[in-house]
Amino acid sequence: MAAFRPRHLCAVAAALVLTVTAPATAASAASDASLREVLFVGNNWEGTSDVIASSGDFAKIGRINVIPDKDARMAEINADPIKWIYFMAIRNGVGEGHDQFVDDMYSTPDGKSVVVSRPSFADVVSINLSTGAINWRFPVSGYRSDHMAVSPDGTRVAVSASTANTVHVLDINTGKQLGSFATGDKPHENIFTKDGKYIYNMAIGDVNTDLDAPWLDWTKGDRHITVVDATTYKQVKVIDMRAKLDAIGLTDYSDAVRPAVFSPDESKLYFQVSFFNGFFEYDLASDRITRTKTLPKNPATSDERTSFVNDSRHHGLSMSPDGSKLCVAGTMDDYATVVNRSTLQEGPLVTASKPYWATVSGDGKDCVISESGADQVTVIDFATGQKVLSVPVGDHPQRVRLGHVAANWTGTGS
């Protein structure tokens, strides 16, 4: 496993480049015989995306260079002292000594382009999958871009601008901003509801500081879930998990909601929080946390909070399509496991090196995790909880998303 680097106290560093949503693809694309369903794997420190089969043997298909304009972007950064300070803060803070070149990615419904958020470059770009050229570029507000979400019809993409406490919503084909909305401190994960009517944004606060003791939790900032109308981008409600956790006696737990996933009927939200080895079940109708699941600790993992990468202990969550199983990435505890949603009983602990993400295979049979410490993705069978296989990818894989490419596509970059 790659060695962890010390974190730096830097006020301008942005929020963690991690979290989870259910995979999203356009329904129209899935039925097009000219397209192939794939998994995009973002190699954050390398600036590439490996593209692999979405199920079966998960064979490698091709690779995308997501920073073809690196020289131009670096020239801009080096010419602007403020941009340079933020660029270095990202590298030395949340980047663990590395630049963050790809956080999130989604393909367009026609499979012709992939849209990528690039934290260190504070932008979102669309890359032509035939030529590798950039179709459009959208600089986000502030100095760092983060997690994205695509609408169910595949036409809009929402991206968090983490240092500006803003989410931008863009036309996925043109890059034109359709709207934006304010969030809590350091917006992170975005989730569209399956009917496309609402967007949920999770603000995680300042995860890059060492002020991690429970009594210093107030220094982490305003962390809440913002729910907006996905047409008007007006706030519908705010969900404050601090109050929910306090109500069940968990006053020492962080309220920074990290990866989260809805049940199929969207009546329940399952989510992880900073520092905690487990997850919670939140009932939307009653507006309360209904169950808590604590997962095993790795005896080799220190309980010292400042040793956790960007405040995350377990970070990565997905759900089987039928809603019966949850797949959990135990980032700092170096394992992943499948949990029965009804009983909350975990299955085998599958050894994994710093797993950062969990998603669902194209056929829905498997959970796919990114092992950022081993530069590979690993497939786990939802039915048995056992490891199926691993596929080597690039440097520090994080986000893994379902998408589409042309049926005969073989890559655009190395």
C-alpha positions in Angstrom: 0.0 0.0 0.0 1.2 3.5 -0.8 2.5 5.4 2.2 0.3 8.1 3.5 1.8 11.6 3.5 1.3 14.1 6.4 -1.5 16.5 5.9 -0.9 20.2 5.9 -2.7 22.9 7.8 -3.7 25.2 5.0 -6.7 27.4 5.0 -7.0 27.6 1.3 -6.9 23.9 0.6 -10.2 22.5 -0.7 -12.4 19.6 0.3 -11.7 15.9 -0.3 -11.8 14.3 -3.7 -14.0 11.3 -2.8 -17.6 10.1 -2.3 -20.3 8.0 -3.9 -23.5 8.0 -5.9 -25.4 5.3 -7.8 -24.2 5.0 -11.4 -26.0 7.1 -13.9 -26.4 6.6 -17.6 -28.8 7.9 -20.2 -31.6 5.4 -21.0 -31.4 6.3 -24.7 -27.8 5.3 -24.8 -28.2 2.0 -23.2 -30.5 0.8 -26.1 -28.3 2.0 -28.9 -26.5 -0.9 -30.6 -23.7 1.4 -31.9 -22.6 2.1 -28.3 -20.8 0.0 -25.7 -21.4 0.3 -22.0 -18.2 0.7 -20.1 -16.7 1.8 -16.7 -14.6 5.0 -16.7 -11.9 4.8 -14.0 -10.4 8.2 -13.1 -6.7 8.0 -12.3 -6.5 11.2 -10.3 -2.8 11.7 -9.8 -1.9 10.6 -13.3 -4.4 12.6 -15.3 -5.9 9.7 -17.3 -9.0 7.6 -17.3 -8.9 3.9 -18.0 -11.9 2.5 -19.7 -12.9 -1.1 -19.0 -15.7 -3.4 -19.8 -18.7 -2.8 -17.5 -19.2 -6.4 -16.6 -18.0 -10.0 -17.4 -14.2 -10.0 -17.6 -13.9 -6.2 -17.1 -11.2 -6.2 -19.7 -9.3 -3.0 -20.5 -10.6 -1.2 -23.6 -8.7 2.0 -23.9 -7.3 5.0 -22.1 -8.1 8.8 -22.2 -5.7 11.6 -21.5 -7.8 14.0 -19.5 -5.2 16.8 -19.4 -4.3 17.4 -23.1 -4.1 21.1 -22.3 -1.8 20.7 -19.3 0.8 23.2 -20.6 -1.7 25.9 -21.2 -3.3 25.5 -17.8 0.0 25.5 -16.0 1.0 28.7 -17.8 -2.1 30.3 -16.6 -1.5 29.1 -13.0 2.1 30.2 -13.0 1.2 33.7 -14.2 -1.4 34.2 -11.4 0.0 34.2 -7.8 -3.4 33.5 -6.2 -4.1 30.6 -8.6 -0.6 29.3 -7.9 -1.1 29.4 -4.1 -4.4 27.4 -4.4 -2.8 25.0 -6.9 0.0 24.2 -4.4 -2.4 24.1 -1.5 -4.4 21.4 -3.3 -1.2 19.5 -4.1 0.2 19.6 -0.5 -3.2 19.3 1.2 -6.0 17.1 -0.1 -3.7 15.8 -2.9 -1.3 14.2 -0.4 1.7 15.7 -2.3 0.1 15.1 -5.8 -1.8 17.1 -8.3 -5.5 16.2 -8.7 -6.2 15.9 -12.4 -9.4 14.0 -12.5 -12.1 13.8 -9.9 -15.3 12.8 -11.7 -16.4 11.9 -15.2 -19.5 11.1 -17.2 -20.0 10.3 -20.9 -22.6 12.1 -23.0 -25.7 10.1 -24.1 -24.3 9.6 -27.6 -21.0 8.2 -26.3 -19.0 10.8 -28.3 -17.6 12.7 -25.4 -16.6 12.4 -21.7 -17.0 15.3 -19.3 -14.4 15.5 -16.5 -14.0 17.7 -13.4 -10.3 18.5 -12.8 -9.7 19.8 -9.2 -6.2 21.2 -9.7 -7.3 23.1 -12.8 -10.5 24.3 -11.2 -12.6 23.4 -14.2 -14.8 21.0 -16.1 -13.9 19.9 -19.6 -15.6 17.9 -22.4 -13.2 15.6 -24.2 -13.9 14.3 -27.7 -13.6 10.5 -27.5 -12.6 10.2 -31.2 -9.9 12.8 -31.3 -8.9 13.4 -27.6 -9.4 17.1 -28.1 -11.3 19.4 -25.7 -14.8 20.3 -26.9 -15.4 22.9 -24.2 -14.1 24.1 -20.9 -15.9 25.6 -18.0 -13.8 27.3 -15.2 -15.7 26.9 -11.9 -16.1 29.6 -9.3 -13.3 29.7 -6.9 -10.2 27.5 -7.2 -11.2 23.9 -7.2 -13.8 21.6 -8.9 -15.0 18.4 -7.3 -17.7 15.8 -7.5 -20.3 15.8 -10.3 -23.6 14.2 -11.0 -25.4 13.7 -14.3 -29.2 14.1 -14.7 -31.2 10.9 -15.4 -31.7 11.9 -19.1 -27.9 12.6 -19.4 -28.3 16.2 -20.6 -27.1 18.1 -17.5 -24.1 17.8 -15.2 -23.9 19.3 -11.8 -20.4 20.1 -10.4 -19.3 21.3 -7.0 -17.0 24.3 -6.8 -15.6 23.5 -3.4 -13.9 26.7 -2.5 -16.8 28.9 -3.6 -19.6 26.9 -1.8 -21.4 26.7 -5.1 -22.8 24.0 -7.4 -22.9 24.8 -11.2 -25.3 23.0 -13.4 -24.1 22.7 -17.1 -25.5 21.6 -20.4 -23.5 18.4 -20.9 -23.2 19.0 -24.7 -22.2 22.7 -24.8 -20.8 23.5 -21.3 -23.2 26.4 -21.0 -24.3 27.1 -17.4 -28.0 26.5 -16.9 -28.0 27.6 -13.3 -26.2 27.4 -9.9 -27.0 27.3 -6.3 -25.3 28.0 -2.9 -24.4 25.2 -0.5 -22.7 24.7 2.9 -19.0 24.8 3.3 -17.0 22.7 0.8 -19.7 21.2 -1.4 -18.8 17.6 -2.3 -21.2 14.9 -3.5 -24.2 15.6 -5.8 -27.1 13.3 -6.5 -30.0 13.7 -8.8 -33.2 12.0 -7.8 -34.2 9.3 -10.3 -37.1 11.4 -11.6 -34.7 14.3 -12.2 -36.7 16.7 -10.1 -34.2 17.4 -7.3 -30.5 17.6 -6.7 -29.0 16.7 -3.3 -25.7 18.3 -2.4 -23.6 17.2 0.6 -21.2 19.9 2.1 -18.4 18.2 4.0 -16.6 21.2 5.5 -12.8 21.5 6.1 -11.5 18.0 6.0 -8.0 19.1 5.4 -7.2 20.4 8.9 -5.9 18.5 11.9 -8.5 19.9 14.3 -10.2 16.5 14.4 -11.0 16.1 18.1 -14.8 16.0 18.8 -14.6 19.2 20.8 -13.1 21.0 17.8 -15.8 19.8 15.5 -17.2 23.4 15.3 -14.1 24.5 13.4 -14.9 22.2 10.4 -17.6 24.6 9.1 -21.2 24.5 8.0 -22.0 21.0 6.9 -25.4 20.1 5.7 -27.4 18.6 2.8 -28.9 21.1 0.4 -31.8 20.0 -1.7 -32.8 22.1 -4.7 -35.4 22.0 -7.4 -33.5 20.7 -10.5 -35.4 23.1 -12.8 -35.3 26.4 -11.0 -32.2 25.6 -8.8 -34.0 27.1 -5.9 -33.5 25.6 -2.4 -36.3 23.2 -1.3 -34.9 22.2 2.1 -31.8 21.7 4.2 -31.1 18.5 6.1 -29.0 19.0 9.2 -27.5 15.7 10.2 -25.9 17.3 13.3 -29.3 17.4 14.9 -30.2 13.9 13.8 -27.0 12.5 15.3 -27.4 14.4 18.5 -31.0 13.0 18.8 -29.6 9.4 19.0 -26.8 10.3 21.4 -24.0 10.4 18.9 -22.8 13.9 19.8 -19.1 13.0 19.2 -19.7 11.9 15.6 -19.0 14.1 12.6 -22.0 15.3 10.6 -19.9 15.6 7.4 -21.9 13.4 5.0 -19.5 11.7 2.6 -20.6 9.0 0.1 -24.3 8.4 0.1 -26.8 6.3 -1.9 -30.6 6.2 -2.0 -32.7 3.0 -1.7 -34.4 2.1 -5.0 -37.7 3.8 -3.9 -35.7 6.8 -2.5 -37.4 6.5 0.9 -34.0 5.8 2.6 -30.6 7.5 2.3 -27.6 5.5 3.4 -24.5 7.6 4.1 -21.0 7.6 5.7 -19.5 10.4 7.8 -16.0 11.5 8.6 -14.0 9.3 11.0 -16.6 6.6 11.4 -16.1 2.9 10.4 -19.7 2.2 9.3 -22.7 4.0 7.9 -26.2 5.3 8.8 -29.7 4.8 7.5 -31.8 8.0 7.2 -35.6 7.9 6.7 -36.7 10.8 4.5 -40.4 10.7 5.6 -39.7 10.8 9.3 -36.6 12.9 9.0 -34.5 10.8 11.3 -31.7 8.4 11.4 -33.2 5.0 11.8 -30.3 2.6 12.0 -26.5 2.7 12.6 -24.1 0.1 11.3 -20.6 -0.1 12.8 -18.2 -2.3 10.8 -15.1 -4.0 12.0 -11.9 -2.1 12.6 -8.6 -3.3 11.1 -6.3 -3.9 14.1 -3.5 -2.4 12.1 -5.3 0.9 11.7 -4.8 3.6 14.2 -7.9 5.2 15.8 -6.0 8.5 15.8 -8.2 10.8 13.7 -5.4 12.9 12.4 -4.0 9.8 10.7 -7.1 9.4 8.5 -6.7 10.7 4.9 -8.8 13.9 4.7 -10.9 12.8 7.7 -12.3 9.7 6.0 -12.2 6.3 7.6 -14.8 4.4 5.5 -15.4 6.1 2.2 -17.3 4.4 -0.7 -20.8 3.2 -0.8 -23.0 1.6 -3.4 -26.2 -0.5 -3.5 -27.3 -3.5 -5.6 -30.0 -2.7 -8.1 -32.6 -4.7 -6.2 -31.8 -2.8 -3.0 -30.9 -5.9 -1.0 -27.2 -5.3 -0.6 -24.8 -2.5 0.2 -21.2 -2.5 -0.8 -18.9 -0.5 1.6 -15.3 0.6 1.0 -13.4 0.6 4.3 -10.8 3.1 3.1 -8.5 3.3 6.1 -9.2 -0.2 7.3 -8.1 -1.7 3.9 -11.1 -3.8 3.1 -14.4 -3.8 1.4 -17.5 -5.7 2.3 -21.0 -6.5 1.2 -23.7 -5.8 3.8 -27.2 -7.3 3.8 -29.5 -4.2 3.9 -32.3 -6.0 5.8 -30.2 -7.4 8.6 -27.1 -5.1 8.3 -24.9 -8.2 8.6 -21.7 -7.8 6.8 -20.2 -10.5 4.6 -16.5 -11.5 4.1 -14.0 -8.7 4.5 -12.3 -8.5 1.2 -8.7 -7.1 1.6 -8.2 -3.9 -0.5 -5.6 -1.2 -0.4 -7.0 2.2 0.4 -10.3 1.6 -1.4 -11.8 5.1 -2.3 -15.0 4.3 -4.2 -17.7 1.7 -4.8 -20.0 1.5 -7.7 -22.2 -1.2 -9.5 -21.3 -3.2 -12.6 -23.3 -2.7 -15.7 -25.2 -6.0 -15.2 -25.8 -5.2 -11.6 -24.2 -8.4 -10.3 -21.1 -7.0 -8.8 -19.7 -4.1 -6.8 -16.6 -2.4 -8.3 -14.2 -0.7 -5.9 -11.2 1.5 -6.7 -8.0 0.5 -4.8 -6.1 3.7 -4.8 -3.2 2.2 -2.8 -2.7 -0.6 -5.3 -3.6 1.1 -8.6 -6.3 -1.4 -9.5 -10.1 -1.9 -9.4 -11.5 -4.9 -7.8 -14.8 -6.7 -8.5 -16.8 -8.2 -5.6 -19.9 -10.5 -6.2 -23.0 -9.0 -4.5 -24.4 -12.5 -4.0 -21.5 -14.1 -2.2 -19.5 -11.1 -1.0 -16.4 -12.7 -2.5 -13.7 -11.1 -4.7 -14.1 -12.0 -8.4 -11.0 -10.4 -9.9 -8.9 -7.2 -10.1 -7.8 -5.1 -13.1 -4.7 -2.9 -13.0 -5.3 0.8 -13.9 -3.3 4.0 -13.5 -2.0 6.1 -10.6 -4.4 6.5 -7.7 -7.8 5.5 -9.1 -10.7 7.1 -7.4 -14.0 7.7 -9.1 -15.5 4.9 -11.2 -18.6 5.7 -13.3 -20.7 3.8 -15.8 -21.0 5.3 -19.3 -20.8 4.6 -23.0 -18.4 4.8 -25.9 -18.7 3.9 -29.5 -18.8 0.1 -30.0 -15.5 0.2 -31.9 -13.7 2.7 -29.6 -10.2 1.7 -28.4 -8.9 4.9 -26.7 -7.6 8.4 -27.3 -4.5 8.7 -25.2 -1.8 7.0 -23.2 
